[in-house]
Amino acid sequence: MLGQVESIPEGSHLTLVRPVHPTAVLVEVPHAGLEVPSEIVPAIDAPADGVLRDSDLYVDELYAEAPQRGASMLVAHVSRYVVDLNRAADDVDLDTVPDHPAPRGVQPRGVVWRMTTDGRSLLRRPLTYAELEQRLARFHRPYHAALRGELTRLRARFGYAVLLAAHSMPSTGRVVTTGKLVRRADVVPGTRGGTTADRRVLELVDAHFRDAGLSVRHDDPYRGGYATAHYGRPREGWHAIQIELNRALYVDEATSQRKEPEFSELQRVLGDLVEKLGALDLG
């Protein structure tokens, strides 16, 4: 990874790398982390297979070339079982934090998960509001302070900033209306109906992946999470796009092992994408 690691608050479990030859692009990887800090371990019953499956495994490595391709890169190292950085701070339900004064969430996997994606209980007991605040203060707020700060810095320098929210998804999923299990597209760009980024960003991303022989389906089944919605403000010079990669492209989902040469080829495709986004003039 060619670039300069910036100083960050101690204990925040994140890394920010700035390139030697910068562009207006920032790649953020909020879900590749596997770390569970020692003080959190007693509070959760985290199955080892779940930690791997519910992470965006290896996505930070897939985008490892981003700094040498001109992009800043922000990576979280903590597991989403500790805090989900792609959720709003108040996205929590009363079953997770019973004494929360103003919960906005209604799902078991908000900013703090109480259940794994396969339905297993994760929290050993509900959190108090004070405990939630401790997690937010240590992990969530520093991450978004770094994210917001870097976007602000890039916009000040270039007149705009492009946020690429890097994620991955299981290769199959169930259709909401029928329950039928189907294979997902290779790449799902999420921009909330094309509202979080300039049309030129969407068109470039779409054409790039199709030219690489990959199938693309916009906003289905993921339209972009909190970061995309919150920071995607094209009129203010912030353009955000979430990119979900089908894990079957690069990993054996049964063993969580990388597949070669598929992994290296996808890494090259993503590096080329970052470079093209950096060359795009949105001024």
Backbone as CSV, one residue per row, in Angstrom:
resi,resn,N_x,N_y,N_z,CA_x,CA_y,CA_z,C_x,C_y,C_z
1,MET,0.854,-1.183,0.000,0.000,0.000,0.000,0.887,1.230,0.000
2,LEU,0.908,1.959,-1.115,1.775,3.112,-1.272,1.045,4.357,-0.815
3,GLY,1.501,4.950,0.284,0.869,6.146,0.800,1.326,6.410,2.212
4,GLN,0.809,7.471,2.787,1.205,7.881,4.132,0.075,7.593,5.104
5,VAL,0.378,6.849,6.166,-0.616,6.557,7.194,-0.755,7.777,8.088
6,GLU,-1.968,8.283,8.181,-2.221,9.472,8.991,-2.448,9.088,10.451
7,SER,-2.140,10.008,11.337,-2.360,9.766,12.767,-3.854,9.767,13.049
8,ILE,-4.278,8.868,13.915,-5.677,8.729,14.282,-5.762,8.565,15.786
9,PRO,-6.945,8.799,16.393,-7.067,8.630,17.843,-6.687,7.221,18.276
10,GLU,-5.875,7.125,19.296,-5.440,5.818,19.789,-6.644,4.996,20.239
11,GLY,-6.653,3.733,19.853,-7.737,2.842,20.254,-8.963,2.911,19.375
12,SER,-8.896,3.641,18.270,-10.062,3.777,17.393,-10.218,2.603,16.443
13,HIS,-9.182,1.788,16.290,-9.240,0.594,15.448,-9.552,0.944,13.991
14,LEU,-8.879,1.936,13.470,-9.036,2.289,12.066,-7.716,2.804,11.521
15,THR,-7.596,2.758,10.193,-6.402,3.245,9.515,-6.820,4.148,8.367
16,LEU,-6.178,5.300,8.252,-6.386,6.204,7.134,-5.065,6.358,6.397
17,VAL,-5.071,6.019,5.121,-3.877,6.136,4.286,-4.146,7.155,3.190
18,ARG,-3.230,8.096,3.039,-3.338,9.091,1.971,-2.282,8.814,0.913
19,PRO,-2.638,8.961,-0.359,-1.701,8.650,-1.442,-0.651,9.734,-1.617
20,VAL,0.429,9.352,-2.246,1.482,10.310,-2.562,1.006,11.277,-3.645
21,HIS,0.283,10.762,-4.621,-0.240,11.577,-5.716,-1.767,11.506,-5.668
22,PRO,-2.400,12.404,-4.918,-3.823,12.265,-4.602,-4.773,12.677,-5.717
23,THR,-5.943,12.049,-5.685,-7.097,12.456,-6.477,-8.219,12.777,-5.498
24,ALA,-9.416,12.997,-6.020,-10.550,13.368,-5.168,-11.279,12.160,-4.601
25,VAL,-10.714,10.963,-4.740,-11.407,9.723,-4.358,-11.025,9.272,-2.953
26,LEU,-12.015,8.832,-2.204,-11.824,8.196,-0.901,-12.524,6.845,-0.918
27,VAL,-11.767,5.780,-0.638,-12.331,4.442,-0.498,-12.499,4.155,0.986
28,GLU,-13.706,3.810,1.402,-13.932,3.447,2.809,-14.345,1.988,2.891
29,VAL,-13.764,1.282,3.866,-14.040,-0.145,4.074,-14.462,-0.328,5.533
30,PRO,-15.763,-0.272,5.810,-16.214,-0.318,7.204,-16.423,-1.700,7.793
31,HIS,-16.491,-2.746,6.951,-16.940,-4.051,7.447,-15.949,-5.195,7.261
32,ALA,-14.715,-4.908,6.886,-13.744,-5.999,6.691,-13.070,-6.409,7.995
33,GLY,-13.216,-5.616,9.033,-12.527,-5.883,10.287,-13.022,-7.128,11.007
34,LEU,-12.106,-7.773,11.736,-12.429,-8.984,12.496,-12.122,-8.827,13.986
35,GLU,-11.589,-7.681,14.387,-11.164,-7.502,15.773,-12.364,-7.353,16.716
36,VAL,-12.272,-8.019,17.855,-13.225,-7.835,18.952,-12.400,-7.465,20.180
37,PRO,-12.375,-6.194,20.568,-11.555,-5.772,21.707,-11.884,-6.555,22.975
38,SER,-10.886,-6.740,23.809,-11.019,-7.613,24.975,-12.170,-7.215,25.891
39,GLU,-12.431,-5.914,26.015,-13.504,-5.494,26.916,-14.890,-5.786,26.349
40,ILE,-14.972,-6.068,25.035,-16.255,-6.371,24.410,-16.536,-7.867,24.428
41,VAL,-15.492,-8.668,24.486,-15.635,-10.129,24.398,-16.671,-10.690,25.371
42,PRO,-16.679,-10.293,26.658,-17.664,-10.877,27.580,-19.113,-10.532,27.245
43,ALA,-19.331,-9.486,26.448,-20.692,-9.027,26.185,-21.359,-9.740,25.020
44,ILE,-20.568,-10.439,24.193,-21.159,-11.056,23.016,-20.802,-12.540,22.933
45,ASP,-21.690,-13.280,22.288,-21.462,-14.697,22.030,-21.251,-14.834,20.526
46,ALA,-20.023,-14.570,20.099,-19.729,-14.450,18.677,-19.213,-15.767,18.115
47,PRO,-20.003,-16.469,17.285,-19.516,-17.703,16.662,-18.408,-17.383,15.671
48,ALA,-17.362,-18.181,15.676,-16.206,-17.914,14.817,-16.599,-17.874,13.349
49,ASP,-17.469,-18.797,12.934,-17.876,-18.796,11.535,-18.714,-17.573,11.213
50,GLY,-19.462,-17.083,12.195,-20.283,-15.899,11.977,-19.453,-14.641,11.812
51,VAL,-18.393,-14.514,12.595,-17.519,-13.345,12.486,-16.984,-13.225,11.065
52,LEU,-16.604,-14.353,10.481,-16.100,-14.342,9.106,-17.226,-14.082,8.107
53,ARG,-18.308,-14.795,8.241,-19.386,-14.702,7.262,-20.042,-13.324,7.265
54,ASP,-20.191,-12.732,8.443,-20.878,-11.449,8.538,-19.945,-10.256,8.341
55,SER,-18.685,-10.524,8.056,-17.769,-9.446,7.674,-17.704,-9.353,6.156
56,ASP,-17.184,-8.241,5.671,-16.880,-8.126,4.239,-15.442,-8.601,4.066
57,LEU,-15.295,-9.906,4.164,-13.977,-10.536,4.250,-13.098,-10.189,3.045
58,TYR,-11.876,-9.747,3.338,-10.830,-9.452,2.345,-11.099,-8.212,1.493
59,VAL,-12.173,-7.486,1.737,-12.450,-6.323,0.891,-11.354,-5.275,1.022
60,ASP,-10.780,-5.137,2.217,-9.658,-4.196,2.367,-8.477,-4.609,1.500
61,GLU,-8.261,-5.911,1.363,-7.166,-6.396,0.521,-7.497,-6.247,-0.962
62,LEU,-8.760,-6.403,-1.317,-9.150,-6.227,-2.708,-8.860,-4.807,-3.190
63,TYR,-9.010,-3.845,-2.286,-8.783,-2.441,-2.639,-7.412,-1.943,-2.176
64,ALA,-6.514,-2.854,-1.883,-5.216,-2.466,-1.326,-4.426,-1.544,-2.246
65,GLU,-4.684,-1.605,-3.549,-3.967,-0.751,-4.489,-4.518,0.666,-4.543
66,ALA,-5.604,0.943,-3.844,-6.264,2.243,-3.966,-5.319,3.422,-3.725
67,PRO,-4.496,3.440,-2.666,-3.607,4.590,-2.471,-2.607,4.793,-3.605
68,GLN,-2.062,3.718,-4.147,-1.126,3.899,-5.251,-1.838,4.257,-6.544
69,ARG,-3.178,4.115,-6.548,-3.979,4.566,-7.687,-4.546,5.963,-7.445
70,GLY,-4.125,6.613,-6.354,-4.491,8.010,-6.121,-5.574,8.273,-5.108
71,ALA,-6.129,7.240,-4.467,-7.241,7.420,-3.544,-6.790,7.369,-2.089
72,SER,-7.412,8.188,-1.266,-7.301,7.987,0.179,-8.062,6.715,0.532
73,MET,-7.662,6.066,1.625,-8.323,4.812,1.990,-8.497,4.744,3.505
74,LEU,-9.744,4.567,3.914,-10.100,4.464,5.326,-10.611,3.059,5.601
75,VAL,-9.966,2.351,6.535,-10.309,0.969,6.841,-10.566,0.816,8.330
76,ALA,-11.700,0.224,8.685,-11.997,-0.101,10.076,-11.531,-1.520,10.360
77,HIS,-10.949,-1.737,11.525,-10.431,-3.057,11.877,-11.327,-3.807,12.856
78,VAL,-12.287,-3.135,13.435,-13.148,-3.766,14.423,-14.295,-4.496,13.717
79,SER,-14.715,-5.628,14.281,-15.812,-6.401,13.717,-17.130,-5.642,13.817
80,ARG,-18.004,-5.859,12.835,-19.320,-5.228,12.901,-20.165,-5.820,14.026
81,TYR,-19.711,-6.924,14.635,-20.386,-7.440,15.822,-20.184,-6.506,17.013
82,VAL,-19.185,-5.665,16.950,-18.932,-4.683,18.006,-19.750,-3.426,17.760
83,VAL,-19.656,-2.903,16.549,-20.453,-1.747,16.132,-20.510,-1.771,14.609
84,ASP,-21.678,-1.466,14.056,-21.832,-1.424,12.604,-21.654,0.018,12.156
85,LEU,-20.554,0.274,11.478,-20.196,1.627,11.086,-20.997,2.133,9.900
86,ASN,-21.786,1.264,9.293,-22.644,1.689,8.189,-24.095,1.828,8.648
87,ARG,-24.252,2.164,9.915,-25.562,2.460,10.500,-25.485,3.798,11.226
88,ALA,-26.620,4.457,11.322,-26.694,5.703,12.085,-26.536,5.402,13.574
89,ALA,-26.061,6.366,14.318,-25.802,6.171,15.745,-27.072,5.842,16.527
90,ASP,-28.238,6.285,16.056,-29.491,6.016,16.769,-30.279,4.867,16.148
91,ASP,-29.635,4.107,15.255,-30.300,2.951,14.644,-30.198,1.776,15.607
92,VAL,-31.099,1.740,16.557,-31.100,0.724,17.605,-32.534,0.537,18.077
93,ASP,-32.893,-0.689,18.447,-34.244,-0.935,18.937,-34.226,-1.165,20.449
94,LEU,-35.404,-1.195,21.036,-35.508,-1.300,22.492,-35.151,-2.684,23.011
95,ASP,-35.162,-3.697,22.164,-34.703,-5.007,22.608,-33.187,-5.037,22.769
96,THR,-32.501,-4.167,22.047,-31.042,-4.093,22.138,-30.607,-3.164,23.255
97,VAL,-31.260,-1.999,23.351,-30.929,-1.006,24.386,-32.245,-0.543,25.012
98,PRO,-32.731,-1.241,26.034,-34.060,-0.950,26.590,-34.228,0.458,27.146
99,ASP,-33.153,1.087,27.635,-33.299,2.422,28.232,-32.875,3.538,27.278
100,HIS,-32.811,3.225,25.978,-32.471,4.266,25.009,-33.585,5.310,24.985
101,PRO,-33.250,6.601,25.070,-34.289,7.630,25.156,-35.025,7.882,23.842
102,ALA,-34.401,7.585,22.702,-35.049,7.879,21.426,-34.582,6.903,20.356
103,PRO,-34.918,5.623,20.493,-34.460,4.635,19.497,-35.179,4.831,18.168
104,ARG,-34.435,4.735,17.088,-35.019,4.895,15.760,-35.160,3.570,15.030
105,GLY,-34.384,2.585,15.422,-34.357,1.320,14.706,-35.472,0.378,15.094
106,VAL,-35.734,-0.577,14.211,-36.744,-1.605,14.460,-36.201,-2.986,14.138
107,GLN,-34.914,-3.088,13.828,-34.330,-4.355,13.414,-33.275,-4.823,14.424
108,PRO,-32.962,-6.124,14.432,-31.978,-6.647,15.378,-30.542,-6.385,14.976
109,ARG,-30.320,-5.836,13.791,-28.964,-5.561,13.312,-28.835,-4.095,12.941
110,GLY,-28.851,-3.276,13.982,-28.665,-1.848,13.798,-27.219,-1.477,14.030
111,VAL,-27.000,-0.367,14.703,-25.623,0.061,14.950,-24.905,-0.916,15.882
112,VAL,-25.656,-1.598,16.735,-25.151,-2.746,17.491,-26.050,-3.936,17.178
113,TRP,-25.422,-5.028,16.774,-26.178,-6.234,16.422,-26.487,-7.052,17.678
114,ARG,-27.727,-7.526,17.771,-28.059,-8.484,18.830,-28.322,-9.866,18.256
115,MET,-28.209,-9.990,16.929,-28.469,-11.259,16.268,-27.601,-11.350,15.010
116,THR,-27.056,-12.531,14.743,-26.288,-12.736,13.523,-27.240,-12.825,12.328
117,THR,-26.683,-12.819,11.119,-27.556,-12.866,9.944,-28.286,-14.199,9.804
118,ASP,-27.754,-15.243,10.424,-28.461,-16.527,10.351,-29.351,-16.766,11.571
119,GLY,-29.592,-15.699,12.340,-30.588,-15.761,13.400,-30.106,-16.183,14.768
120,ARG,-28.801,-16.347,14.940,-28.288,-16.717,16.262,-28.151,-15.497,17.158
121,SER,-28.443,-15.678,18.435,-28.327,-14.585,19.391,-26.866,-14.179,19.542
122,LEU,-26.610,-12.885,19.579,-25.249,-12.375,19.630,-24.938,-11.704,20.967
123,LEU,-25.819,-10.837,21.427,-25.617,-10.178,22.725,-25.981,-11.132,23.858
124,ARG,-25.116,-11.207,24.858,-25.419,-12.050,26.024,-26.533,-11.437,26.869
125,ARG,-26.657,-10.137,26.803,-27.739,-9.409,27.487,-27.897,-8.073,26.782
126,PRO,-29.042,-7.421,26.930,-29.207,-6.099,26.324,-28.182,-5.105,26.877
127,LEU,-27.855,-4.120,26.086,-26.937,-3.072,26.520,-27.690,-1.968,27.252
128,THR,-27.005,-1.313,28.145,-27.540,-0.075,28.706,-27.205,1.058,27.749
129,TYR,-27.915,2.157,27.883,-27.640,3.312,27.028,-26.212,3.806,27.247
130,ALA,-25.729,3.735,28.480,-24.358,4.150,28.777,-23.347,3.256,28.052
131,GLU,-23.631,1.960,28.003,-22.730,1.038,27.296,-22.731,1.302,25.794
132,LEU,-23.922,1.584,25.260,-23.985,1.946,23.850,-23.163,3.187,23.569
133,GLU,-23.318,4.190,24.406,-22.572,5.438,24.220,-21.068,5.199,24.266
134,GLN,-20.630,4.291,25.103,-19.202,3.967,25.164,-18.711,3.384,23.844
135,ARG,-19.493,2.490,23.254,-19.105,1.908,21.966,-19.095,2.965,20.863
136,LEU,-20.112,3.813,20.862,-20.171,4.858,19.849,-18.992,5.810,19.968
137,ALA,-18.666,6.179,21.201,-17.578,7.134,21.424,-16.226,6.550,21.032
138,ARG,-16.051,5.264,21.238,-14.751,4.653,20.957,-14.580,4.279,19.497
139,PHE,-15.644,3.840,18.827,-15.500,3.294,17.481,-16.258,4.081,16.406
140,HIS,-17.531,4.329,16.636,-18.376,4.918,15.602,-18.011,6.374,15.325
141,ARG,-17.936,7.179,16.354,-17.674,8.605,16.133,-16.293,8.883,15.565
142,PRO,-15.226,8.221,16.049,-13.914,8.455,15.418,-13.882,8.062,13.947
143,TYR,-14.556,6.973,13.596,-14.572,6.548,12.188,-15.241,7.597,11.320
144,HIS,-16.406,8.051,11.741,-17.120,9.018,10.918,-16.492,10.407,10.982
145,ALA,-15.803,10.714,12.046,-15.046,11.968,12.083,-13.928,11.927,11.047
146,ALA,-13.251,10.778,10.951,-12.188,10.621,9.951,-12.768,10.651,8.538
147,LEU,-13.892,9.996,8.341,-14.532,9.942,7.026,-14.984,11.334,6.591
148,ARG,-15.671,12.003,7.479,-16.169,13.349,7.162,-15.013,14.329,6.961
149,GLY,-13.993,14.204,7.805,-12.854,15.091,7.694,-12.109,14.927,6.385
150,GLU,-11.952,13.671,5.921,-11.230,13.430,4.675,-12.048,13.902,3.475
151,LEU,-13.352,13.696,3.493,-14.190,14.203,2.412,-14.138,15.723,2.349
152,THR,-14.144,16.351,3.503,-14.061,17.812,3.559,-12.727,18.307,3.005
153,ARG,-11.666,17.618,3.365,-10.328,18.005,2.901,-10.215,17.844,1.386
154,LEU,-10.734,16.733,0.858,-10.664,16.500,-0.574,-11.499,17.521,-1.348
155,ARG,-12.673,17.816,-0.848,-13.515,18.809,-1.535,-12.856,20.184,-1.537
156,ALA,-12.191,20.522,-0.438,-11.506,21.814,-0.376,-10.375,21.889,-1.400
157,ARG,-9.738,20.762,-1.639,-8.610,20.745,-2.573,-9.049,20.653,-4.031
158,PHE,-10.053,19.786,-4.308,-10.411,19.504,-5.690,-11.742,20.128,-6.121
159,GLY,-12.487,20.635,-5.186,-13.795,21.192,-5.505,-14.922,20.182,-5.362
160,TYR,-14.587,18.937,-5.169,-15.551,17.864,-4.975,-14.799,16.659,-4.409
161,ALA,-15.547,15.677,-3.944,-14.958,14.431,-3.450,-15.849,13.277,-3.883
162,VAL,-15.229,12.119,-4.129,-15.955,10.915,-4.524,-15.712,9.840,-3.473
163,LEU,-16.775,9.405,-2.817,-16.690,8.352,-1.808,-17.101,7.024,-2.420
164,LEU,-16.185,6.061,-2.383,-16.495,4.697,-2.802,-16.605,3.857,-1.543
165,ALA,-17.828,3.466,-1.207,-18.077,2.632,-0.027,-17.944,1.177,-0.446
166,ALA,-16.887,0.513,0.014,-16.513,-0.818,-0.468,-17.087,-1.911,0.429
167,HIS,-17.895,-2.787,-0.165,-18.571,-3.851,0.571,-18.557,-5.142,-0.237
168,SER,-19.040,-6.212,0.395,-19.274,-7.471,-0.313,-20.581,-8.069,0.190
169,MET,-21.088,-9.037,-0.547,-22.387,-9.627,-0.205,-22.359,-11.124,-0.481
170,PRO,-23.179,-11.903,0.225,-23.300,-13.327,-0.095,-23.734,-13.509,-1.537
171,SER,-23.327,-14.596,-2.135,-23.596,-14.801,-3.560,-25.066,-15.020,-3.869
172,THR,-25.836,-15.481,-2.877,-27.260,-15.736,-3.099,-28.092,-15.023,-2.047
173,GLY,-29.337,-14.803,-2.359,-30.262,-14.175,-1.426,-31.682,-14.503,-1.835
174,ARG,-32.609,-14.258,-0.938,-34.011,-14.586,-1.215,-34.766,-13.357,-1.725
175,VAL,-35.568,-13.582,-2.739,-36.429,-12.526,-3.254,-37.479,-12.210,-2.195
176,VAL,-37.635,-10.943,-1.872,-38.530,-10.542,-0.790,-39.959,-10.985,-1.056
177,THR,-40.418,-10.837,-2.287,-41.824,-11.109,-2.588,-42.163,-12.595,-2.659
178,THR,-41.186,-13.424,-3.085,-41.474,-14.844,-3.283,-40.728,-15.778,-2.345
179,GLY,-39.633,-15.283,-1.743,-38.818,-16.134,-0.891,-37.894,-17.053,-1.663
180,LYS,-37.901,-16.934,-2.990,-37.068,-17.793,-3.824,-35.596,-17.423,-3.680
181,LEU,-34.722,-18.432,-3.568,-33.288,-18.207,-3.455,-32.699,-18.020,-4.844
182,VAL,-32.034,-16.892,-5.064,-31.477,-16.585,-6.386,-30.032,-16.131,-6.239
183,ARG,-29.262,-16.302,-7.323,-27.897,-15.792,-7.329,-27.942,-14.304,-7.635
184,ARG,-27.195,-13.548,-6.859,-27.158,-12.110,-7.053,-26.202,-11.740,-8.188
185,ALA,-26.331,-10.510,-8.648,-25.428,-10.007,-9.681,-23.999,-10.001,-9.146
186,ASP,-23.038,-9.926,-10.054,-21.637,-9.870,-9.639,-21.337,-8.584,-8.877
187,VAL,-21.933,-7.491,-9.316,-21.682,-6.182,-8.709,-23.004,-5.449,-8.534
188,VAL,-23.212,-4.897,-7.345,-24.409,-4.095,-7.081,-23.970,-2.701,-6.643
189,PRO,-23.999,-1.716,-7.559,-23.747,-0.341,-7.160,-25.007,0.227,-6.487
190,GLY,-24.835,0.851,-5.340,-25.959,1.430,-4.626,-25.838,2.941,-4.532
191,THR,-26.847,3.630,-5.063,-26.853,5.095,-5.017,-28.239,5.639,-4.692
192,ARG,-29.072,4.806,-4.081,-30.411,5.231,-3.688,-31.162,5.866,-4.857
193,GLY,-31.233,5.079,-5.920,-31.957,5.536,-7.095,-31.233,6.612,-7.873
194,GLY,-29.912,6.604,-7.801,-29.127,7.573,-8.552,-29.070,8.951,-7.943
195,THR,-29.369,9.058,-6.635,-29.450,10.376,-5.995,-28.192,10.771,-5.230
196,THR,-27.267,9.837,-5.003,-26.133,10.137,-4.116,-24.848,10.458,-4.863
197,ALA,-24.882,10.435,-6.189,-23.685,10.731,-6.977,-24.090,11.249,-8.350
198,ASP,-23.195,12.002,-8.957,-23.393,12.492,-10.317,-23.592,11.310,-11.265
199,ARG,-24.422,11.516,-12.260,-24.708,10.464,-13.232,-23.440,9.949,-13.901
200,ARG,-22.426,10.796,-14.056,-21.180,10.366,-14.688,-20.462,9.317,-13.857
201,VAL,-20.591,9.396,-12.532,-19.993,8.386,-11.657,-20.685,7.048,-11.869
202,LEU,-22.017,7.062,-11.890,-22.778,5.832,-12.079,-22.464,5.199,-13.426
203,GLU,-22.418,6.011,-14.460,-22.166,5.486,-15.799,-20.766,4.905,-15.920
204,LEU,-19.789,5.558,-15.307,-18.427,5.046,-15.345,-18.335,3.701,-14.642
205,VAL,-18.921,3.603,-13.454,-18.880,2.360,-12.684,-19.579,1.242,-13.445
206,ASP,-20.745,1.525,-13.986,-21.502,0.518,-14.723,-20.702,0.006,-15.917
207,ALA,-20.178,0.919,-16.715,-19.446,0.523,-17.913,-18.163,-0.228,-17.564
208,HIS,-17.497,0.199,-16.499,-16.233,-0.440,-16.120,-16.434,-1.914,-15.789
209,PHE,-17.419,-2.207,-14.969,-17.628,-3.601,-14.572,-18.177,-4.445,-15.729
210,ARG,-19.057,-3.883,-16.537,-19.578,-4.634,-17.676,-18.464,-4.931,-18.674
211,ASP,-17.568,-3.967,-18.880,-16.444,-4.194,-19.784,-15.512,-5.282,-19.250
212,ALA,-15.519,-5.482,-17.930,-14.707,-6.535,-17.321,-15.411,-7.887,-17.357
213,GLY,-16.594,-7.945,-17.965,-17.325,-9.206,-18.098,-18.175,-9.559,-16.897
214,LEU,-18.472,-8.576,-16.040,-19.238,-8.830,-14.827,-20.671,-8.323,-14.980
215,SER,-21.597,-9.007,-14.330,-22.989,-8.571,-14.367,-23.215,-7.486,-13.316
216,VAL,-24.072,-6.525,-13.642,-24.304,-5.365,-12.784,-25.798,-5.175,-12.592
217,ARG,-26.208,-4.949,-11.359,-27.605,-4.633,-11.073,-27.632,-3.520,-10.030
218,HIS,-28.112,-2.366,-10.411,-28.089,-1.208,-9.531,-29.162,-1.299,-8.441
219,ASP,-28.753,-0.993,-7.210,-29.670,-0.835,-6.068,-30.456,-2.088,-5.704
220,ASP,-30.047,-3.241,-6.192,-30.801,-4.474,-5.929,-29.836,-5.617,-5.595
221,PRO,-29.815,-6.075,-4.342,-30.768,-5.778,-3.266,-30.306,-4.681,-2.293
222,TYR,-29.197,-4.003,-2.583,-28.679,-2.996,-1.650,-28.638,-1.630,-2.318
223,ARG,-29.319,-0.661,-1.706,-29.439,0.674,-2.294,-28.391,1.651,-1.763
224,GLY,-27.551,1.166,-0.857,-26.601,2.059,-0.202,-27.024,2.277,1.231
225,GLY,-26.077,2.103,2.152,-26.389,2.211,3.571,-26.221,3.617,4.106
226,TYR,-25.955,3.701,5.401,-25.886,4.991,6.077,-24.846,5.917,5.461
227,ALA,-23.634,5.417,5.218,-22.572,6.282,4.702,-22.947,6.852,3.340
228,THR,-23.479,6.015,2.465,-23.860,6.468,1.128,-24.956,7.516,1.212
229,ALA,-25.975,7.254,2.018,-27.089,8.186,2.141,-26.672,9.478,2.837
230,HIS,-25.840,9.352,3.858,-25.478,10.518,4.668,-24.475,11.429,3.971
231,TYR,-23.506,10.823,3.284,-22.453,11.618,2.653,-22.677,11.834,1.153
232,GLY,-23.661,11.186,0.592,-23.933,11.381,-0.826,-24.736,12.650,-1.051
233,ARG,-24.031,13.754,-1.264,-24.656,15.068,-1.426,-24.078,15.737,-2.673
234,PRO,-24.494,15.289,-3.844,-23.893,15.806,-5.076,-23.957,17.325,-5.210
235,ARG,-25.040,17.923,-4.757,-25.167,19.377,-4.874,-24.159,20.113,-4.000
236,GLU,-23.637,19.403,-2.985,-22.641,20.001,-2.105,-21.230,19.539,-2.461
237,GLY,-21.104,18.807,-3.559,-19.785,18.378,-4.005,-19.302,17.072,-3.406
238,TRP,-20.180,16.346,-2.728,-19.831,15.020,-2.210,-20.632,13.976,-2.985
239,HIS,-19.919,13.098,-3.683,-20.547,12.049,-4.489,-20.231,10.695,-3.851
240,ALA,-21.256,9.913,-3.553,-21.053,8.640,-2.859,-21.708,7.503,-3.627
241,ILE,-20.981,6.384,-3.719,-21.526,5.175,-4.335,-21.065,3.970,-3.535
242,GLN,-22.006,3.120,-3.183,-21.688,1.872,-2.489,-21.532,0.769,-3.523
243,ILE,-20.482,-0.016,-3.406,-20.249,-1.108,-4.349,-20.200,-2.426,-3.585
244,GLU,-21.208,-3.257,-3.838,-21.286,-4.593,-3.252,-20.744,-5.601,-4.263
245,LEU,-19.780,-6.393,-3.833,-19.194,-7.427,-4.684,-19.722,-8.795,-4.280
246,ASN,-20.111,-9.579,-5.239,-20.548,-10.949,-4.986,-19.338,-11.757,-4.491
247,ARG,-19.426,-12.309,-3.306,-18.269,-12.982,-2.715,-17.813,-14.199,-3.502
248,ALA,-18.733,-14.814,-4.212,-18.347,-15.989,-4.993,-17.344,-15.641,-6.084
249,LEU,-17.197,-14.362,-6.391,-16.218,-13.946,-7.387,-14.795,-14.212,-6.927
250,TYR,-14.559,-14.143,-5.620,-13.168,-14.146,-5.148,-12.910,-15.013,-3.927
251,VAL,-13.951,-15.608,-3.331,-13.758,-16.385,-2.114,-14.616,-17.647,-2.166
252,ASP,-14.104,-18.716,-1.575,-14.884,-19.932,-1.390,-15.765,-19.708,-0.169
253,GLU,-17.043,-19.543,-0.379,-17.927,-19.179,0.734,-18.048,-20.280,1.774
254,ALA,-17.756,-21.506,1.416,-17.829,-22.608,2.372,-16.646,-22.614,3.325
255,THR,-15.483,-22.153,2.850,-14.260,-22.207,3.660,-13.711,-20.834,4.022
256,SER,-14.237,-19.770,3.407,-13.754,-18.395,3.585,-12.326,-18.204,3.096
257,GLN,-11.879,-19.080,2.202,-10.539,-18.964,1.632,-10.597,-18.208,0.301
258,ARG,-9.569,-17.405,0.065,-9.489,-16.676,-1.194,-9.302,-17.634,-2.368
259,LYS,-9.875,-17.277,-3.497,-9.705,-18.050,-4.722,-8.724,-17.329,-5.636
260,GLU,-7.777,-18.074,-6.163,-6.831,-17.528,-7.139,-6.926,-18.318,-8.435
261,PRO,-6.792,-17.650,-9.579,-6.357,-16.260,-9.769,-7.489,-15.237,-9.698
262,GLU,-8.698,-15.676,-9.325,-9.850,-14.780,-9.336,-9.641,-13.560,-8.435
263,PHE,-9.066,-13.783,-7.246,-8.864,-12.682,-6.310,-7.965,-11.609,-6.927
264,SER,-6.833,-12.027,-7.466,-5.881,-11.069,-8.037,-6.463,-10.329,-9.234
265,GLU,-7.268,-11.028,-10.029,-7.884,-10.387,-11.185,-8.894,-9.339,-10.746
266,LEU,-9.708,-9.662,-9.748,-10.682,-8.695,-9.254,-9.976,-7.512,-8.606
267,GLN,-8.892,-7.763,-7.916,-8.104,-6.688,-7.321,-7.623,-5.714,-8.405
268,ARG,-7.188,-6.245,-9.527,-6.750,-5.391,-10.637,-7.921,-4.582,-11.186
269,VAL,-9.081,-5.223,-11.364,-10.261,-4.533,-11.873,-10.650,-3.376,-10.954
270,LEU,-10.579,-3.602,-9.647,-10.946,-2.561,-8.691,-9.918,-1.441,-8.664
271,GLY,-8.655,-1.786,-8.787,-7.624,-0.761,-8.859,-7.822,0.130,-10.070
272,ASP,-8.150,-0.481,-11.202,-8.416,0.293,-12.421,-9.629,1.204,-12.225
273,LEU,-10.648,0.715,-11.529,-11.834,1.534,-11.273,-11.476,2.765,-10.454
274,VAL,-10.710,2.569,-9.394,-10.314,3.690,-8.545,-9.549,4.733,-9.356
275,GLU,-8.672,4.257,-10.230,-7.892,5.177,-11.063,-8.797,5.940,-12.033
276,LYS,-9.768,5.271,-12.623,-10.698,5.946,-13.534,-11.548,6.978,-12.795
277,LEU,-11.998,6.647,-11.607,-12.781,7.608,-10.828,-11.945,8.843,-10.507
278,GLY,-10.663,8.620,-10.235,-9.785,9.743,-9.942,-9.544,10.636,-11.139
279,ALA,-9.637,10.068,-12.336,-9.431,10.849,-13.556,-10.697,11.545,-14.017
280,LEU,-11.834,11.204,-13.424,-13.113,11.803,-13.811,-13.174,13.238,-13.303
281,ASP,-13.493,14.165,-14.179,-13.557,15.579,-13.800,-15.009,15.964,-13.518
282,LEU,-15.310,16.173,-12.235,-16.657,16.541,-11.822,-16.743,18.017,-11.450
283,GLY,-15.708,18.765,-11.765,-15.677,20.184,-11.402,-16.613,21.020,-12.261
